[in-house]
Amino acid sequence: MKLILLPKKTATAFTIKHPTKTLIQEKLRPLKKINDHYPKFIIFMDEVTMSDDGIIQINIIDFFLQN
C-alpha cells in the first residue's frame, strides 16, 4: 500500500481491483492509526463508496471528480 499526502494533508491509500474484505481491512488498519482530523481515503478502481471510522472508501473517478 502506498500512503500519499496530498496538499490538503489528506492520507490516501490506493488499492487494486476487486477488493476482498481482508484487503479492505488491511488497507484500513494503518489509516486508523493516524490520529488526526485530516480526511483519509482508500481509492478503488471498482464502484465503491462507503466509510469506516471516517475513512472514505471511494472509486478513483469519483475521487478525482470531487477534488
C-alpha positions as CSV (number, residue, x, y, z in Angstrom):
1,M,0.0,0.0,0.0
2,K,1.2,3.5,-0.8
3,L,0.3,6.3,1.5
4,I,0.4,9.7,-0.3
5,L,0.0,13.0,1.4
6,L,-1.9,15.4,-0.8
7,P,-1.6,19.2,-0.5
8,K,-4.5,19.4,2.0
9,K,-2.8,16.9,4.3
10,T,-5.0,14.0,3.1
11,A,-3.8,10.5,3.8
12,T,-4.7,8.2,0.8
13,A,-4.2,4.5,0.2
14,F,-4.5,3.3,-3.3
15,T,-5.5,-0.3,-3.9
16,I,-6.4,-2.8,-6.6
17,K,-9.5,-4.0,-8.4
18,H,-12.0,-6.4,-6.8
19,P,-11.1,-5.8,-3.1
20,T,-11.9,-8.5,-0.6
21,K,-12.9,-7.9,3.0
22,T,-9.4,-8.9,4.1
23,L,-7.8,-6.5,1.7
24,I,-10.0,-3.7,2.8
25,Q,-9.2,-4.3,6.5
26,E,-5.5,-4.4,5.6
27,K,-5.8,-1.0,4.0
28,L,-7.9,0.4,6.8
29,R,-5.5,-0.7,9.6
30,P,-2.7,1.8,9.1
31,L,-5.0,4.7,8.3
32,K,-6.9,4.1,11.6
33,K,-3.6,4.5,13.4
34,I,-3.2,8.1,12.2
35,N,-4.6,10.2,15.0
36,D,-5.5,13.5,13.3
37,H,-8.6,15.1,11.9
38,Y,-7.5,15.3,8.2
39,P,-9.5,13.4,5.6
40,K,-8.4,9.8,4.8
41,F,-9.3,7.9,1.7
42,I,-8.9,4.4,0.2
43,I,-9.3,4.7,-3.5
44,F,-10.6,1.7,-5.5
45,M,-10.8,1.0,-9.2
46,D,-14.2,-0.7,-8.6
47,E,-17.5,1.1,-7.9
48,V,-17.3,1.5,-4.1
49,T,-18.4,4.4,-1.9
50,M,-18.6,3.9,1.8
51,S,-17.0,5.0,5.0
52,D,-15.4,3.2,8.0
53,D,-14.4,5.2,11.1
54,G,-14.3,8.3,9.0
55,I,-12.0,6.7,6.3
56,I,-13.8,7.2,3.0
57,Q,-13.6,4.3,0.5
58,I,-14.3,5.7,-3.0
59,N,-13.9,4.9,-6.7
60,I,-11.0,6.6,-8.3
61,I,-13.1,8.5,-10.9
62,D,-15.4,9.8,-8.2
63,F,-12.4,10.8,-6.1
64,F,-10.9,13.0,-8.8
65,L,-14.3,14.5,-9.8
66,Q,-14.8,15.7,-6.2
67,N,-11.3,17.1,-5.8
